[in-house]
Amino acid sequence: MIVSGQKPLAEILESLKGYQKVFLVGCGECAAACKTGGEAELKEMQALLEGQGKTVLGFCMPDAPCVASQIKSALAKNMPLLRQAEAMLVLACGLGAQSVKDNDRLGLAVYPALDTIFGAVMDAQGNFYEKCSLCGECVLGITAGICPVTLCSKGLLNGPCGGMDRGKCETDKEKDCAWVLIYRALEKTGKLSQIKEARPAKDYAKANKPHKLLMVKTESR
């Protein structure tokens, strides 16, 4: 789940400066769950823009605009409106916004309406929690499923720092120390001996960007 937040209206209007006719693109998955890019938010954005004198020609909301096949299909169904548009405003994460741009056959100006904040898990009550940093070298198998790269303020891999106090982080006394949580979880499962094994420094080269994963082999030329 990618968590996003709406940009200030002033920033959105500044990006659309010089464009009168706008088409909106939402997201039926992550942004809809965050209440930043679902149908209700698209209609709200339409009203806001029209209140500022813009012409909103319409909107589409593929389940996942970050998936090329879905955004291509959604745009194709709205081609008559898109041919009249000057710009598209995307109510999705940065991945969705870039996917819209990559799959727009008309070459329209594409702008994001949202800020992408973090990857998260969602609990049963609908709250979002960041638990993974997408670091490229997962350690969950040796830390009882608790990520110290994300949950430790210092990203430590070999236990708590000297500032830990009664199970709390020195940067925030309301925040549990990730390594205390890991210790308790390992103890509960009888794997506490794992905490004594020294871990090498993290290979940050695995987090170098941009990543790519080619699922279809292309012929070399």
Beta strands, then each sheet from edge to edge (+ up, - down):
strand 1: 2-6
strand 2: 21-25
strand 3: 55-60
strand 4: 87-90
strand 5: 109-112
strand 6: 114-119
strand 7: 121-122
strand 8: 128-129
strand 9: 168-169
strand 10: 172-176
sheet 1: 1+ 6-
sheet 2: 3+ 2+ 4+ 5+
sheet 3: 7+ 8-
sheet 4: 9+ 10-
end
